[in-house]
Amino acid sequence: MTRRRVCVLVSGRGSNLQALLDAAADHAYPAEIALVLSNVPGVYALERAEKAGVPALSLPHRDFPSREAFDAAVDAILTNAGIDIVCLAGFMRLLSPAFAAKWAGRLINVHPALLPAFKGLHTHRRALEAGVKLHGCTVHLVTPELDDGPILVQAAVPVLPGDDEDTLAARVLEQEHRIYPLALRLLAEGRVRMDGERVVVDAPGPTGALVNPAP
């Protein structure tokens, strides 16, 4: 089996990166983490990569005169490294339309909400303020629009009485760590195809309904 070469773009502590590293440590997994690149020097995600024996680079975005110049430098690194798929894991930068277009279908992101609800920042606070009964996370293909790409995998969690941002975030993050490796597996195995603006995944799905509060 030829494993797809993956670069993970990070900006922080890298807990979702760790989930991908752990999954890829199994040589039966269809993707290998070949490179980790951060736009912020010294973040813990780079240490996670080094501990796993994965090449880790720091490329400060502040060293570039524009978003497009930074993205061009990232693209050159990815191309030279023979990268097949790019995963955003807490990468706190908007990508230029040219970069998103070049990597279309090979660029994925995990977002802490059930898209298309609660795009952008502070998703857990906004979910609590809205009074939703189910919250969750989404892995999606990246397009030039913020948090607006076709959905690959989602996981839902209940919003419990007494939840605050921290408790809800912790419950959602646990599910992010489950669905991100799953989404990368599906993409690396070629089980993802586009049907218009939607993603169709060649995989069995659950039946029935997830209801909260339970009847």
Protein Blocks (a to p, Z undefined) as FASTA:
>chain_A
ZZdddddddfblolmmmmmmmmmmpmkbcbdcfbdcdfbehiaklmmmmmnopacddddf
klpcbfklmmmmmmmmmmmnopabdcdehiacdcdfklmmmmgoiaccdddbddfehgae
hklmmmmmnopabdcdddddddfbehiaccfbdcdddddehiafklmmmmmmmmmmmmmm
mmmmmmmnopaccehjaccddddddedjdddddZZ
